Amino acid sequence: MSALLLVENLCCGYKQMEVLHSVSLEVGQGEIVALVGANGAGKSTLLNTITGIVPTWSGRISYENTPISSRPTRDIVRMGLAVVPERRQLFGSMSVEENLMIGAYARPDRPTNRTLRDNMEEVFELFPKLRERRRQLAQSMSGGEQQMTAIARALMAKPRLLLLDEPSLGLAPLIVDQIMEQIVKLRAGGCTLLLVEQNARLALSVSDRAYVVETGNIPLSGRASDLLDNETVRDAYLGGRNDSTDSMEDRIRAKASMLPHPHRAAADGRVPA
């Protein structure tokens, strides 16, 4: 498995304060990789550094074997990375459709109006509720609908790597369940995802691999299923067992097992859907 994204010995921070200390990770093509850890550990800073919002102090970030550490954010996005930021950051006075069109401006090609309409229909297939709300102002929508809009906006850029920052933040459990199901579907469709999620237990349940971020370091990484089932990890980072969250994990795992997985498909000689 080749690394789509490679971070090597990354150090960065704000003004004189170093936040990340020699952090290294990789994201392979077709994976969901989770970053888990406490609030303030440096997870969002890592995403912001990958996309050029926070400057790299030292180390190296490569995307498709191309160094991107010194590139401006607009160039990084045009290379095929898209971000769903924390708290959505939609244009509230604009409609759902207008927010989605803004996402398409990040594309390096010049899509025709027909192509854009087709792409919008694709995201409406993923989030049918948005088709009903396409003319509605983003600020008048529920938190779950806004999160769907933020993900759909990023998908309009046709990314090969999607970075999601706290997609479940502030949402009701039923909506969180739906969002996570769509994230699994995106991977089944060939998208690669790097997921930062406050609900670490849930993030591990939908991911292939994970990195634990603690005070700017990565002390632990491995297969997500191994970390999820490790009692020490559960107690230290995941708050022990929680029956309601475990039930949600089980539902999503069961649905995920019914979808094509790029890695398994490759091993079987099949092409992912």
C-alpha positions in Angstrom: 0.0 0.0 0.0 1.5 3.3 -1.1 1.2 6.4 1.1 -1.0 9.1 -0.3 -0.1 11.4 2.5 3.2 11.2 4.4 4.1 13.4 7.4 7.7 13.0 8.7 9.1 14.5 11.9 6.8 17.5 11.8 7.3 20.4 14.2 5.0 23.4 14.2 3.1 25.8 16.4 1.9 29.3 17.0 4.3 32.3 17.5 6.9 31.0 20.0 4.8 28.0 21.2 5.6 24.6 19.7 2.5 22.5 19.5 3.6 19.4 17.5 6.9 17.7 18.3 8.4 15.5 15.6 5.1 14.0 14.5 5.1 11.3 11.8 2.2 9.5 10.2 1.0 8.2 6.9 -2.3 7.7 5.1 -2.6 5.0 2.5 -4.7 5.2 -0.6 -8.3 4.0 0.2 -7.9 4.1 4.0 -9.8 5.8 6.8 -7.2 6.9 9.3 -8.3 8.5 12.6 -6.5 11.0 14.9 -7.7 10.5 18.4 -6.8 12.2 21.7 -7.9 14.7 24.2 -9.0 18.3 23.4 -5.9 20.5 22.9 -3.7 17.6 22.0 -2.8 19.1 18.6 -5.1 17.1 16.3 -6.6 20.2 14.5 -3.2 21.8 14.4 -2.0 18.8 12.5 -4.8 19.1 9.9 -4.2 22.8 9.6 -0.5 22.3 9.0 -1.1 19.7 6.4 -3.2 22.2 4.5 -0.8 25.1 4.9 -2.9 27.2 7.3 -0.3 26.7 10.0 3.3 26.9 8.7 5.7 24.0 9.1 8.7 24.8 11.3 10.6 21.6 10.4 10.0 18.2 9.0 8.3 17.3 5.8 4.8 16.8 4.4 4.3 15.0 1.1 1.2 14.3 -0.9 1.5 11.8 -3.7 5.3 11.9 -3.3 5.2 15.7 -3.8 6.5 18.0 -1.0 3.7 20.4 0.1 5.1 21.9 3.3 5.9 25.3 1.7 2.9 25.5 -0.7 0.0 27.9 -0.1 -3.3 26.4 0.9 -5.0 27.2 -2.4 -2.4 25.1 -4.3 -2.7 22.2 -1.8 -6.5 22.1 -2.2 -6.1 22.1 -6.0 -3.8 19.1 -5.8 -6.7 17.0 -4.4 -7.0 17.7 -0.7 -10.3 19.0 0.8 -11.1 19.9 4.4 -14.4 19.8 6.3 -13.5 22.2 9.1 -14.5 22.1 12.7 -17.9 23.7 13.3 -18.7 23.6 9.5 -17.9 27.3 8.7 -20.6 27.6 6.1 -21.7 30.9 4.5 -24.9 31.2 6.5 -26.6 33.9 4.3 -26.1 31.7 1.2 -28.2 28.7 0.2 -27.1 25.1 0.3 -26.7 25.1 -3.4 -24.5 28.2 -3.3 -22.3 26.8 -0.6 -21.8 23.6 -2.7 -20.9 25.7 -5.8 -18.2 27.4 -3.7 -16.6 24.1 -3.0 -16.3 23.5 -6.8 -14.2 26.6 -7.3 -11.3 24.8 -5.6 -11.0 22.3 -8.5 -8.0 22.6 -10.9 -10.1 21.8 -13.9 -12.8 24.0 -15.5 -16.0 21.9 -15.1 -18.9 22.7 -17.4 -22.3 23.7 -15.9 -23.5 20.2 -16.8 -20.6 18.6 -15.0 -21.3 20.7 -11.9 -25.0 19.7 -12.0 -24.0 16.1 -12.3 -21.6 16.4 -9.4 -24.2 18.1 -7.3 -26.6 15.2 -8.0 -23.9 12.8 -6.7 -23.7 14.6 -3.4 -27.5 14.7 -3.2 -27.5 10.9 -3.6 -25.2 10.7 -0.6 -27.3 13.3 1.4 -30.8 13.2 0.1 -32.0 15.7 2.7 -29.9 18.4 1.0 -31.8 18.0 -2.3 -34.9 19.0 -0.3 -33.0 21.9 1.3 -31.0 23.1 -1.7 -32.7 26.6 -1.8 -32.6 27.0 2.0 -30.2 29.4 3.7 -27.4 27.5 5.5 -27.9 29.4 8.7 -31.5 28.3 9.0 -30.7 24.6 8.9 -30.2 22.1 11.8 -26.7 21.2 12.9 -26.8 17.9 11.2 -28.0 19.4 7.9 -25.2 21.9 8.1 -22.6 19.2 8.7 -24.0 17.3 5.7 -23.6 20.5 3.7 -20.0 21.0 4.8 -19.1 17.5 3.7 -20.9 17.9 0.4 -19.2 21.2 -0.2 -15.8 19.5 0.2 -16.8 16.7 -2.1 -17.7 19.2 -4.8 -13.9 19.8 -5.1 -13.6 16.1 -6.2 -10.9 15.4 -3.6 -8.7 12.3 -3.5 -8.0 12.9 0.2 -10.7 14.3 2.5 -9.7 15.7 5.9 -12.6 15.9 8.5 -12.2 17.9 11.7 -14.7 16.9 14.4 -17.7 16.0 12.2 -19.9 14.8 15.1 -19.3 18.0 17.2 -22.6 19.2 18.7 -24.8 16.7 16.9 -27.5 14.4 18.2 -26.5 10.7 18.4 -28.9 9.7 15.6 -27.4 12.3 13.3 -23.9 11.2 14.3 -24.8 7.7 13.3 -25.9 8.9 9.9 -22.8 11.0 9.3 -20.5 8.1 10.2 -22.4 5.8 7.8 -21.8 8.3 5.0 -18.1 8.5 5.9 -17.8 4.7 5.5 -19.7 4.9 2.2 -17.2 7.5 0.9 -14.3 5.2 1.6 -16.2 2.4 -0.2 -16.5 4.7 -3.2 -12.7 5.1 -3.3 -12.1 8.3 -1.2 -9.3 8.4 1.3 -10.1 10.0 4.6 -8.1 11.4 7.6 -10.6 11.8 10.5 -10.2 13.9 13.6 -13.1 13.1 15.9 -14.0 14.0 19.5 -15.8 10.7 19.9 -12.6 8.6 19.7 -14.5 5.3 20.3 -16.7 6.0 17.3 -13.8 7.2 15.1 -12.0 3.9 15.8 -15.0 1.9 14.9 -15.1 3.2 11.3 -11.3 3.5 10.7 -8.7 1.2 9.3 -5.8 2.6 11.4 -5.4 5.3 14.0 -2.8 7.5 15.7 -3.2 8.6 19.3 -2.2 12.3 19.7 -1.1 13.4 23.2 0.4 16.8 24.0 1.8 17.2 20.5 3.2 13.7 20.2 2.1 10.4 18.9 2.8 7.8 21.6 0.7 5.1 20.1 -0.6 3.9 16.7 -1.9 0.8 15.0 -4.9 -0.9 13.6 -8.0 0.8 14.8 -9.7 -2.4 15.8 -6.7 -3.3 18.0 -6.8 0.1 19.7 -10.5 -0.1 20.2 -10.4 -3.5 21.8 -7.4 -2.7 24.0 -8.7 -2.1 27.5 -5.7 0.1 28.5 -6.4 2.4 25.5 -10.1 2.4 26.3 -9.4 3.5 29.9 -6.7 6.1 29.0 -8.1 7.7 25.9 -11.7 6.5 25.3 -13.3 6.9 28.7 -13.8 3.2 29.4 -16.8 1.3 28.1 -20.0 3.0 27.2 -23.0 0.8 26.3 -24.8 3.4 24.1 -21.6 4.2 22.1 -20.8 0.5 21.8 -24.2 -0.1 20.3 -23.6 2.6 17.7 -20.2 1.1 17.0 -21.8 -2.3 16.4 -24.4 -0.8 14.0 -21.9 1.0 11.9 -19.4 -1.9 11.9 -22.2 -4.2 10.6 -23.2 -1.8 7.9 -19.5 -1.2 6.9 -18.9 -4.9 6.5 -21.6 -5.0 3.8 -19.8 -2.3 1.7 -16.9 -2.9 -0.6 -13.5 -2.1 0.9 -10.7 -0.9 -1.4 -8.0 -3.0 0.3 -10.0 -6.2 0.4 -11.2 -5.6 -3.2 -7.6 -5.2 -4.4 -6.6 -8.4 -2.6 -9.4 -10.2 -4.3 -8.7 -8.8 -7.7 -11.9 -6.7 -7.7 -12.3 -3.1 -8.5 -13.9 -0.9 -5.8 -17.3 0.5 -6.7 
